[in-house]
Amino acid sequence: MAGAAVAGLAGGFAGGAMAQGTAGAVEEEAPSVAHNISALPMHDWRDHFPDLRKGAILCDIEARALHYWSEDESIYLLQPTTVPRTDELTRRGRTEITRKAEWPTWTPTPSMRERFPEWPAMIPGGDPLNPLGARAMYLTWPAYLLHGTHDTRKVGRRSSDGCIGMYNEHAIRLYDLVTVGTQVLLL
């Protein structure tokens, strides 16, 4: 990835990074990135995808990290995520982005409403109680999304009911980079 913009976290990557201005993210021009000080494991897209058609997102459930590679390899993002609380709520496998929404409305699933009958039937976008945050990227799997969160305490933890969440700033950046059809792998 010679000359690629690399975004990471918490102080950046080995080799001196410059701040990007997004909470917990930095960018660096780096011909080869072997380590980062965020302690999130790095991945090579070639180990997981046959190509970078429309870009690629890898969600590493165990590491609680999201990786994004642009189609032309000029951008690589690495950021922390929330992951599902239990293995029963966790989906793994290949999917893709089917739809994108700014300030999405949140509707709890029937199983959520059954477990938490006091929850409202819907929470509008922008409401601080809406768990989807500023941006949502919908997948081919029903009710499973990549999205922002207002509750920053959840990032880096097993805290979701199935989705992959991230800081709102990171969700906005990812949203701006991906298109419908971007390939996604959860492992």
JODAPE-V212088 format. One record per residue. N is the residue number from 1. RES is the residue in one small letter. NEAR is the number of other C-alpha atoms within 8 Angstrom. Layout:
N_RES_NEAR, N_RES_NEAR
This chain:
1_m_8, 2_a_6, 3_g_8, 4_a_13, 5_a_11, 6_v_12, 7_a_14, 8_g_15, 9_l_14, 10_a_9, 11_g_11, 12_g_17, 13_f_14, 14_a_9, 15_g_4, 16_g_7, 17_a_11, 18_m_8, 19_a_9, 20_q_7, 21_g_6, 22_t_9, 23_a_5, 24_g_8, 25_a_15, 26_v_17, 27_e_13, 28_e_13, 29_e_8, 30_a_11, 31_p_8, 32_s_6, 33_v_8, 34_a_5, 35_h_7, 36_n_12, 37_i_11, 38_s_10, 39_a_5, 40_l_10, 41_p_5, 42_m_8, 43_h_6, 44_d_6, 45_w_9, 46_r_7, 47_d_6, 48_h_7, 49_f_8, 50_p_5, 51_d_5, 52_l_13, 53_r_8, 54_k_11, 55_g_13, 56_a_16, 57_i_12, 58_l_11, 59_c_13, 60_d_11, 61_i_9, 62_e_6, 63_a_7, 64_r_13, 65_a_14, 66_l_13, 67_h_13, 68_y_13, 69_w_14, 70_s_13, 71_e_10, 72_d_7, 73_e_10, 74_s_11, 75_i_12, 76_y_13, 77_l_11, 78_l_13, 79_q_13, 80_p_12, 81_t_14, 82_t_16, 83_v_16, 84_p_14, 85_r_11, 86_t_7, 87_d_6, 88_e_4, 89_l_9, 90_t_10, 91_r_6, 92_r_7, 93_g_7, 94_r_8, 95_t_10, 96_e_11, 97_i_15, 98_t_10, 99_r_8, 100_k_11, 101_a_8, 102_e_7, 103_w_11, 104_p_13, 105_t_10, 106_w_11, 107_t_7, 108_p_10, 109_t_7, 110_p_6, 111_s_6, 112_m_9, 113_r_12, 114_e_7, 115_r_6, 116_f_7, 117_p_7, 118_e_5, 119_w_7, 120_p_6, 121_a_7, 122_m_8, 123_i_11, 124_p_9, 125_g_12, 126_g_9, 127_d_7, 128_p_7, 129_l_5, 130_n_13, 131_p_10, 132_l_16, 133_g_16, 134_a_15, 135_r_16, 136_a_17, 137_m_13, 138_y_12, 139_l_13, 140_t_8, 141_w_6, 142_p_5, 143_a_7, 144_y_10, 145_l_10, 146_l_13, 147_h_16, 148_g_18, 149_t_13, 150_h_11, 151_d_7, 152_t_7, 153_r_4, 154_k_9, 155_v_13, 156_g_10, 157_r_9, 158_r_10, 159_s_10, 160_s_11, 161_d_7, 162_g_11, 163_c_13, 164_i_14, 165_g_14, 166_m_15, 167_y_12, 168_n_13, 169_e_9, 170_h_11, 171_a_15, 172_i_11, 173_r_8, 174_l_9, 175_y_12, 176_d_6, 177_l_7, 178_v_9, 179_t_8, 180_v_9, 181_g_8, 182_t_13, 183_q_13, 184_v_12, 185_l_13, 186_l_11, 187_l_9
